[in-house]
């Protein structure tokens, strides 16, 4: 995976060549990613869906993250990003099913990683049971949901925790329903501005539904 070739860009989104994924994150090259957020309504409440990253992931293991996301390879288009949804969580959809919310630039740095992303952020309305998810066990260890307005408050610092419900899958492939109280530290540390912008846009979309 670290040897996958990605297109790289300057900070103005002008293409400047290609580089291996490992070099992209080591040198902090700007690169394109595909983000797909699922949200649905049940009993008048709007829920946002998160994947639980596998404990064996190199980056951000055992943290909750975007419903499905991934890098756009050098030989791919943005439309090809839908493969991430099917690969990671087993939901097959077409690009026309998605709503483009925004194209966002953001940066996250930690030890050994400089992640400068040009993120194409999409929304998908999801009103199906958890049983619909089939997980790629090397990547995803579970799925969970939380009320959208509570996630907004958590990310903005207006609350310290929230309750999530969903399921986890153990190494033998057995599903276990879980209900977990989490704080902000259990989520991948995307920029606060990213969460604020994306959650506002998802809320706007759900108000139209």
C-alpha positions in Angstrom: 0.0 0.0 0.0 2.8 2.4 0.8 4.1 1.9 -2.7 0.9 3.0 -4.4 1.4 6.0 -6.7 -0.6 9.2 -6.0 -0.8 12.3 -8.0 0.8 15.2 -6.1 0.0 18.9 -6.2 1.2 22.3 -5.1 -0.8 24.2 -2.5 -2.9 25.8 -5.3 -4.0 22.3 -6.6 -1.7 22.5 -9.6 -0.3 19.0 -10.5 3.4 18.5 -10.1 3.9 14.8 -10.7 3.4 11.5 -8.8 5.0 10.0 -5.7 4.7 6.8 -3.7 2.1 7.0 -0.9 4.9 6.6 1.8 6.8 9.6 0.3 3.6 11.7 0.0 3.1 11.4 3.8 6.8 11.7 4.6 7.3 14.9 2.5 3.9 16.4 3.0 2.9 16.6 -0.6 -0.6 17.7 -1.4 -2.8 14.9 -2.7 -6.4 14.1 -3.4 -8.7 12.0 -1.2 -12.2 10.7 -1.3 -14.4 11.2 1.8 -17.9 9.7 2.0 -20.1 10.4 5.0 -23.3 8.4 5.6 -26.2 10.0 7.5 -29.8 8.9 8.1 -32.9 9.7 10.0 -34.7 7.4 12.5 -37.6 8.4 14.7 -37.0 12.0 13.9 -33.4 11.9 14.9 -30.5 12.4 12.4 -27.6 10.0 12.9 -24.1 10.1 11.5 -22.2 6.9 10.8 -18.6 6.2 11.6 -16.2 3.3 10.8 -14.0 2.0 13.6 -10.5 1.7 12.2 -8.8 -1.7 12.8 -6.4 -2.0 15.7 -3.7 -3.1 13.2 -3.9 0.0 11.1 -0.6 1.9 10.8 -2.3 5.3 11.2 -5.0 6.1 13.8 -5.7 2.5 14.9 -8.9 1.9 16.9 -10.3 5.4 16.3 -13.6 6.3 14.8 -13.4 7.9 11.4 -15.3 9.0 8.2 -17.8 6.4 7.1 -15.6 5.4 4.2 -12.6 7.2 2.7 -9.4 6.7 0.8 -6.7 8.1 -1.5 -7.3 8.7 -5.2 -4.5 6.8 -7.0 -2.5 8.3 -9.9 -4.5 6.3 -12.5 -7.9 7.0 -11.0 -10.5 9.7 -11.2 -12.6 11.1 -8.3 -15.5 8.9 -9.4 -13.3 5.8 -8.8 -13.4 6.7 -5.1 -16.6 4.9 -4.7 -14.5 1.7 -4.7 -13.5 2.6 -1.2 -17.1 2.4 0.1 -17.6 -1.1 -1.3 -14.1 -2.3 -0.2 -14.2 -1.0 3.3 -17.8 -1.4 4.4 -19.5 -3.5 1.6 -22.0 -1.0 0.4 -22.1 -0.8 -3.4 -23.2 2.5 -4.8 -22.8 4.6 -7.9 -21.2 8.0 -8.1 -24.6 9.5 -9.1 -25.9 8.5 -5.6 -23.6 10.9 -3.9 -23.9 14.6 -3.1 -20.7 16.6 -3.4 -20.6 18.7 -0.2 -17.3 20.5 -0.8 -13.6 20.2 -1.8 -11.6 21.0 1.3 -7.9 21.4 1.9 -6.6 20.5 5.3 -3.4 19.4 7.1 -2.8 17.0 9.9 0.7 16.4 11.2 2.0 13.8 13.8 5.2 12.0 14.3 6.4 10.5 10.9 3.3 11.8 9.1 2.4 15.0 7.3 -1.0 14.6 5.7 -1.8 17.4 3.3 -5.1 16.5 1.7 -7.3 18.0 -1.0 -10.5 16.2 0.1 -13.5 15.6 -2.1 -16.2 15.3 0.5 -19.4 13.5 -0.3 -22.7 12.7 1.4 -24.8 9.6 1.1 -28.3 9.3 2.7 -28.4 5.9 4.5 -31.5 4.5 6.1 -30.7 0.8 6.4 -29.8 -1.5 9.3 -26.3 -2.2 10.5 -26.6 -5.7 9.0 -26.1 -4.1 5.5 -22.4 -3.5 6.3 -19.8 -6.0 5.4 -16.4 -5.0 6.7 -12.9 -5.3 5.3 -11.4 -6.8 8.4 -7.8 -5.5 7.7 -9.2 -2.0 7.6 -12.4 -1.7 9.6 -13.2 -3.3 13.0 -16.8 -2.0 13.4 -19.4 0.6 12.6 -21.2 3.0 14.9 -23.6 5.9 14.8 -24.3 8.9 16.9 -26.8 11.8 16.7 -25.5 14.5 14.4 -26.2 17.4 16.8 -24.3 15.6 19.6 -21.3 15.0 17.3 -21.3 18.7 16.4 -21.4 19.7 20.1 -18.6 17.3 20.9 -16.3 18.5 18.1 -17.0 22.1 19.0 -16.2 21.5 22.7 -19.7 22.1 23.9 -19.9 18.6 25.5 -17.3 16.2 26.7 -18.8 12.9 25.6 -21.6 11.1 23.7 -23.1 7.7 23.3 -22.6 5.6 20.2 -24.3 2.4 19.2 -23.3 -0.1 16.6 -21.2 -3.3 16.3 -17.7 -4.6 16.3 -16.2 -7.7 14.7 -13.6 -9.8 16.4 -10.7 -11.7 14.7 -12.9 -14.7 14.3 -15.4 -12.6 12.3 -18.1 -12.6 15.1 -20.2 -9.5 15.3 -21.0 -8.1 18.7 -23.5 -5.2 19.3 -22.0 -2.5 21.3 -23.0 0.8 23.0 -20.0 2.9 23.9 -19.6 6.3 25.6 -16.8 8.2 23.9 -15.0 11.5 24.0 -13.3 13.5 21.3 -10.1 11.5 21.7 -11.7 8.4 20.2 -12.1 10.1 16.8 -9.4 10.6 14.1 -8.0 14.1 14.7 -9.1 15.8 11.5 -8.9 19.6 11.8 -11.6 21.2 13.9 -12.5 23.4 10.9 -13.0 20.3 8.8 -15.4 18.8 11.2 -17.3 22.1 11.6 -17.7 22.6 7.9 -18.6 19.0 7.0 -21.1 18.6 9.8 -22.8 21.9 9.0 -23.1 20.8 5.3 -24.5 17.4 6.3 -27.0 19.0 8.5 -28.1 21.3 5.7 -28.5 18.2 3.4 -30.6 16.4 5.9 -32.9 19.3 6.4 -33.7 19.0 2.7 -34.6 15.3 3.0 
